[in-house]
Amino acid sequence: MNNSIMDNLLAAGLCLLLALLVIGAYFSQAIEQGQVVMGMTTSLVVELWGEPDHKSTSEVRKEGSWFLSITRETWTYDNPARMVVFEDGLVARIEQVER
């Protein structure tokens, strides 16, 4: 390989490492505060907030695609009233629910 390709690969690797460190710090801070944030897994949400009071799952066609679908899972908690929506196992949306 020539030097410019190696330099580009090294730069890309360093950018990826930096991104992972930033994401890790963001998740660590949220976990310390007991907050659920976008991108967390279902198991991490269970660790932070416990099992939900209600769950529903559906297959939804991926936006703009005729063939691809995603698994959407909606968890609701009664006290406090809140909802977490997962898409393919990762938090996609968090909402406070009005009752």
C-alpha positions as CSV (number, residue, x, y, z in Angstrom):
1,M,0.0,0.0,0.0
2,N,1.2,3.5,-0.7
3,N,1.6,6.1,2.1
4,S,-1.5,8.1,1.3
5,I,-3.8,5.1,1.6
6,M,-2.2,4.2,4.9
7,D,-2.5,7.8,6.1
8,N,-6.2,7.8,5.2
9,L,-6.8,4.5,7.0
10,L,-4.9,5.7,10.1
11,A,-6.9,9.0,10.1
12,A,-10.2,7.1,9.7
13,G,-9.2,4.8,12.6
14,L,-8.4,7.7,14.8
15,C,-11.7,9.4,14.0
16,L,-13.6,6.2,14.8
17,L,-11.7,5.8,18.1
18,L,-12.5,9.4,19.1
19,A,-16.2,8.9,18.2
20,L,-16.3,5.8,20.4
21,L,-14.7,7.7,23.3
22,V,-17.2,10.6,23.0
23,I,-20.2,8.2,22.8
24,G,-18.9,6.2,25.7
25,A,-18.5,9.4,27.8
26,Y,-22.1,10.5,26.8
27,F,-23.6,7.1,27.8
28,S,-21.6,7.1,31.1
29,Q,-22.8,10.5,32.1
30,A,-26.4,9.5,31.3
31,I,-26.1,6.2,33.2
32,E,-24.7,8.0,36.2
33,Q,-27.8,10.3,36.1
34,G,-30.2,7.4,35.6
35,Q,-31.2,8.8,32.2
36,V,-32.2,6.8,29.1
37,V,-30.8,8.4,25.9
38,M,-31.0,7.7,22.1
39,G,-29.0,4.7,21.0
40,M,-29.1,2.7,24.2
41,T,-30.0,-1.0,24.1
42,T,-33.0,-2.7,25.6
43,S,-30.8,-4.3,28.3
44,L,-29.3,-1.0,29.3
45,V,-32.8,0.5,29.6
46,V,-33.9,-2.4,31.8
47,E,-30.8,-1.8,34.0
48,L,-31.7,1.9,34.4
49,W,-35.5,1.9,34.6
50,G,-36.4,-1.8,35.2
51,E,-38.9,-3.8,33.1
52,P,-41.7,-1.8,31.5
53,D,-45.3,-2.2,32.6
54,H,-46.4,-2.7,29.0
55,K,-44.7,-3.8,25.7
56,S,-45.8,-3.9,22.1
57,T,-43.8,-5.0,19.1
58,S,-44.5,-4.5,15.4
59,E,-42.7,-4.8,12.0
60,V,-42.6,-1.5,10.2
61,R,-41.5,-0.9,6.6
62,K,-38.3,1.1,6.6
63,E,-39.0,4.7,5.3
64,G,-38.3,4.9,1.6
65,S,-38.0,1.1,1.1
66,W,-40.2,-1.4,-0.5
67,F,-38.4,-4.4,1.0
68,L,-36.6,-3.5,4.2
69,S,-38.4,-3.4,7.6
70,I,-37.5,-2.6,11.2
71,T,-38.7,-4.1,14.4
72,R,-40.3,-1.4,16.5
73,E,-40.9,-2.1,20.1
74,T,-42.7,0.3,22.4
75,W,-42.3,0.2,26.1
76,T,-44.5,2.1,28.5
77,Y,-44.0,2.8,32.2
78,D,-46.8,3.8,34.5
79,N,-45.0,5.6,37.3
80,P,-43.6,8.0,36.2
81,A,-45.6,7.9,32.9
82,R,-43.1,7.6,30.1
83,M,-42.6,5.7,26.8
84,V,-39.5,4.4,25.1
85,V,-39.6,3.4,21.4
86,F,-36.9,1.0,20.2
87,E,-36.0,0.5,16.5
88,D,-34.1,-2.7,15.9
89,G,-33.1,-2.9,19.6
90,L,-31.9,0.7,20.1
91,V,-33.7,3.6,21.7
92,A,-35.1,5.8,18.9
93,R,-37.5,8.0,21.0
94,I,-38.3,8.8,24.6
95,E,-41.4,10.6,25.7
96,Q,-43.1,11.7,28.8
97,V,-46.7,10.5,28.7
98,E,-49.5,12.8,29.8
99,R,-52.2,11.1,31.9
